[in-house]
Amino acid sequence: MIRWDLRGLSPYKAQAVSHPSVQLGLQEGRSRVHGVVKGRSSYWLRNTGEIFGIKFRPGAFYPFLKRPLSTITNRSIPITQIFGEDTKELERSVLGLEFGPSRARVAEEFLRHRLPERDENALFAGEIIEEICLNRDIVSVDRVVERFGLNKRRLQRMFNTYIGVTPKWVIKLYRLHECVERLNSDEKVDFAELAQDAGYFDQAHFVKDFKSVVGHTPGGYLKQLRTQPG
């Protein structure tokens, strides 16, 4: 839940690191479903306003959309395409409440009453994503194929349909997330070692990918951290 009041101030560009998840954003008259963004997500905040966001587990939105999630990667669609005119009810019910947990309960109830049929492949895709996220040893698609006993073609098709991006991109994303965590720690970081641990053997490639996701080079990000007050 985000609320802002920038009256009399310049617009502010809010940015966030991407995740392999579809997000539903409720905003009065402007509610949309956002596909996976292959880079940094950004949104300009102006004047006053608020957004209530729902982040779906990886793979979990396909049963609602009923078409490959790759069709909405790097783009968004009106929520009315999914829930029709019920969207107005959802906006009114959630945004009409006081800012707090009660909003989440109402939104969850709305979705539970409209749950599509259970899709085992969607659950399986989510399990694969969770393993990639938690297992730092997974630095290549071959490791995923070995871990789950799938061939590459089936894995690629599954990710195209249920996740919206390639397995290679998801692996890269989570390993770069871990690089950010290490840079945020107090330990001294060897950039060559950092790149190698993330599955990179080309330092230039690592720096390019890091910047595309985080917005800074590893050295620039570390410098920014050290210059922050406190």
Residue pairs with C-beta under 8 A, 6 or more apart in sequence:
1 50
1 51
1 52
1 53
1 99
1 100
1 103
2 14
2 50
2 51
2 53
3 49
3 50
3 99
4 12
4 45
4 48
4 49
4 50
5 48
6 12
6 45
6 46
6 47
6 48
7 47
7 48
11 44
11 45
11 46
12 44
12 45
13 42
13 43
13 44
13 45
14 42
14 43
14 44
14 45
15 40
15 41
15 42
15 215
16 40
16 41
16 42
17 40
17 41
17 177
17 180
17 213
17 214
18 36
18 37
18 38
18 39
18 40
18 41
18 173
18 213
19 36
19 55
19 58
19 173
20 36
20 58
20 129
20 163
20 164
20 165
20 169
20 170
20 173
21 36
21 55
21 56
21 57
21 58
21 61
22 33
22 34
22 35
22 36
22 55
22 56
22 60
22 61
22 65
22 69
22 72
22 164
23 33
23 34
23 53
23 54
23 55
23 56
24 31
24 32
24 33
24 34
24 53
24 54
24 56
24 79
25 31
25 32
25 33
25 34
25 51
25 52
25 53
25 54
26 51
26 52
26 53
26 54
26 79
26 90
26 91
26 94
26 95
26 107
27 49
27 50
27 51
27 52
28 91
28 95
29 91
31 78
31 79
31 87
31 90
31 91
32 76
32 77
32 78
32 79
33 61
33 65
33 72
33 76
33 77
33 78
33 79
33 81
33 82
34 41
34 72
34 76
35 69
35 71
35 72
35 73
35 74
35 75
35 76
35 77
35 164
36 69
36 73
36 74
36 163
36 164
36 165
37 73
37 74
38 73
38 74
38 165
38 169
39 212
39 213
40 212
40 213
40 214
40 215
43 51
50 95
50 99
52 94
52 95
52 103
52 107
54 107
54 111
57 126
58 125
58 126
58 129
58 130
58 162
58 163
59 122
59 123
59 124
59 125
59 126
59 129
59 162
59 163
60 122
60 126
61 69
62 68
62 69
62 119
62 122
62 125
62 161
62 162
63 115
63 116
63 117
63 118
63 119
63 122
64 82
64 114
64 116
65 71
65 72
65 82
66 116
68 160
68 161
68 164
69 160
69 161
69 162
69 163
69 164
70 160
70 161
70 164
70 165
72 164
73 164
73 165
78 87
79 87
79 90
80 87
83 90
83 114
86 110
86 114
89 110
90 107
90 110
93 106
93 110
94 103
94 106
94 107
94 110
95 103
97 103
97 106
121 158
121 161
121 162
122 162
124 158
125 158
125 159
125 162
125 163
126 162
128 144
128 148
128 155
128 158
128 167
129 163
129 170
131 138
131 144
131 147
131 148
132 138
132 144
132 167
132 170
132 171
132 174
133 174
135 147
136 175
136 178
136 197
137 143
138 144
138 147
138 171
139 171
139 175
139 198
139 199
140 171
140 199
141 152
141 155
141 167
141 168
141 171
144 150
144 155
144 167
144 171
145 151
145 152
145 155
148 155
150 158
155 167
156 166
156 167
159 165
159 166
159 167
159 170
160 166
163 170
171 199
172 198
172 199
172 209
173 213
175 197
175 198
175 199
176 198
176 209
176 210
176 213
176 214
178 197
178 198
179 194
179 197
179 198
179 210
179 218
180 214
180 221
182 189
182 194
183 189
183 194
183 218
183 221
183 222
183 225
184 225
189 218
189 222
191 203
191 218
191 219
192 203
194 206
194 218
195 201
195 202
195 203
195 206
198 206
200 206
200 209
206 218
207 217
207 218
210 216
210 217
210 218
210 221
211 217
211 220
214 221
215 221
216 224
